């Protein structure tokens, strides 16, 4: 019994001894390849890639062979038969481009201007990025003009003249356009075209021709007539000796 007057001390019951619970270790699942990574899927893909590469290599080899054959054919036996064969059997080859231009020039020399114009047009259609495309377009316009197709020639000349950046044969096209306008009795339109290219003074070899054509035009309406030349003086009288 506790003594009277002494506080009673209560002791808590002993707690059961606790032990830490170890963390659960992660479960590592064995890796599995994706579904597409299998022989059934990989094999057809590899075969398709190999076939595509083989096809590209074959096409490149074929193109190089055709290019070599065409160049050899043009160099070994130039002429109308060779040009026709190249145009027919070797489309798109550099030698074929030259064959078309040679055939067009040959047709022009034989006064077959329609055929020449058609060949130049074919060149422009099949080789639009060729370095000689400007010359071919001018040739086509010239041949159309010589063939009597003024409307088509004038349209092509005008396209060359107004193209930006300026075409290398702009001055030559302006001369051709002005000639047609003069034939149509439109001297003021021709004067405007010629004055424009002369004002540019682009150093073209056709500038003298443009200047000569401009000087042959009649004076514009309202222009003052040139002053008449002074009359030539008569012969100076020879003094006569006095009569005896």
Secondary structure, 3 states (H helix, E strand, C coil): CCCCCCCCCCCCCCCCCCCCCCCCCCCCCCCCCCCCCCHHHHHHHHHHHHHHHHHHHHHHHHHHHHHHHHHHHHHHCCCHHHHHHHHHHCCCCHHHHHHHHHHHHHHHHCCCHHHHHHHHHHHHHHCCCCCCHHHHHHHHHHHHHHCCCHHHHHHHHHHHHHCCCCCCCHHHHHHHHHHHHHHCCCHHHHHHHHHHHHHHCCCCCCHHHHHHHHHCCCCCCCCCCCCCCCCCCCCCCCCCCCCC
